[in-house]
């Protein structure tokens, strides 16, 4: 694809449409910017050549104008010397130079139009480039945020995290079981302690009953 054909495609391109169709918007903007920058360099180079050609044509135009004046002066000299033949030849050569002058003038006009078009295309391309660079910064930020959000959501819904949480639940249940065993042991010890006191109280009660019984029997024997 030639530089002018590619330039036309870029200048006429709808960036929004390209981004809508792109699978990777960040990539398409990066490639578009690279293409625009490369094309801009080529177009500027083409414009420089046109400027050089225009200067060359302007120089040719000036030289042709001077030559026409010289041959007109030669025709006048020939007439003063009664050399109509030489005067006619000089005027003929001047006419040829005039034709060349007109051709170069037309070339110069076309070069000016071409340069004006290149200048307009460069301005449009620069505007597209600035727009693309602005979009690139926005798209890169959005892409980074999207990747971060996706990573976070992936972690949230990850089977590994669910498995880890299940392990936490299992560990908590194991701890609950151990704590329950410890509480059960404490309850057992408390029961044994109460039982010991109950036994002491029972012993005291039995001892009291025994003493009362002995006193009653002794009293009966005395009677």
Buried (B, 14 or more C-beta within 10 A) or exposed (E): EEBBEBBEEBBEBEBEEBBEEBEEBBEBBBEBBEBBBEBBEBBEEBBEEBEEBBEBBBEBBEBBBEBBEBBBEBBEEBBEEEBEEBBEBBBEBBEEBBEBBEEBBEBBEBBEEBBEEBEEBBEBBEEBBEEBBEBBEEBBEEBEEEEEEEEEEEEEEEEEEEEEEEEEEEEEEEEEEEEEEEEEEEEEEEEEEEEEEEEEEEEEEEEEEEEEEEEEEEEEEEE
